[in-house]
Amino acid sequence: MDRFVSNFTNRLDAKGRVSIPAPYRATLVRDGFEGLFLHPALDQPALDCGGTALLAEIDQLLGGLSPYSDERDSLSTALLGVSEALKVDGEGRVILTESLKSYAGITDQATFVGHGVKFQIWEPERFRAHLAASRDSLRAFRRRLGMSAAADSAS
């Protein structure tokens, strides 16, 4: 599989290293990226992570904006200006910098969450709350879709 799927929670060791889940490491290897590219998520207290596919997605997004526009500058700063490329050690671990851990609220555990071409790293309790809110939002969306389908068939 060439996508990041599922979720995993791993502990940070005494040196602050956390193991990237094996399926995610395999996806990064197939992606051809050596290491791990990551940046603070734009709208959540989490870290967006990936490799070449994530960078290509960012390049495509930025390429759709006028080269010297304020929007492109702001997005470039948010996605690339505070990003980091971390080295993965022989055991499949990375050391998250203090600024990244602080942004996501990560202390002793990290939850890895698949998002297709990228994955996110969350503090586990924050992820559980986000997942519950996402499910509530999707239930409401499903009800709206059902109402919309019923209205369309009545027409």
HELIX and SHEET records of a PDB file:
HELIX    1   1 ALA A   22  ASP A   31  1                                  10    
HELIX    2   2 THR A   52  GLY A   63  1                                  12    
HELIX    3   3 ASP A   70  SER A   76  1                                   7    
HELIX    4   4 THR A   77  GLY A   81  3                                   5    
HELIX    5   5 GLU A   98  ALA A  104  1                                   7    
HELIX    6   6 PRO A  124  ALA A  154  1                                  31    
SHEET    1   A 6 ASN A   7  ARG A  11  0                                        
SHEET    2   A 6 GLN A 109  GLY A 114 -1                                        
SHEET    3   A 6 PHE A 119  TRP A 122 -1                                        
SHEET    4   A 6 LEU A  47  GLY A  50 -1                                        
SHEET    5   A 6 LEU A  36  PRO A  40 -1                                        
SHEET    6   A 6 GLU A  84  LEU A  86 -1                                        
SHEET    1   B 2 ARG A  17  SER A  19  0                                        
SHEET    2   B 2 ARG A  93  ILE A  95 -1                                        
END                                                                             
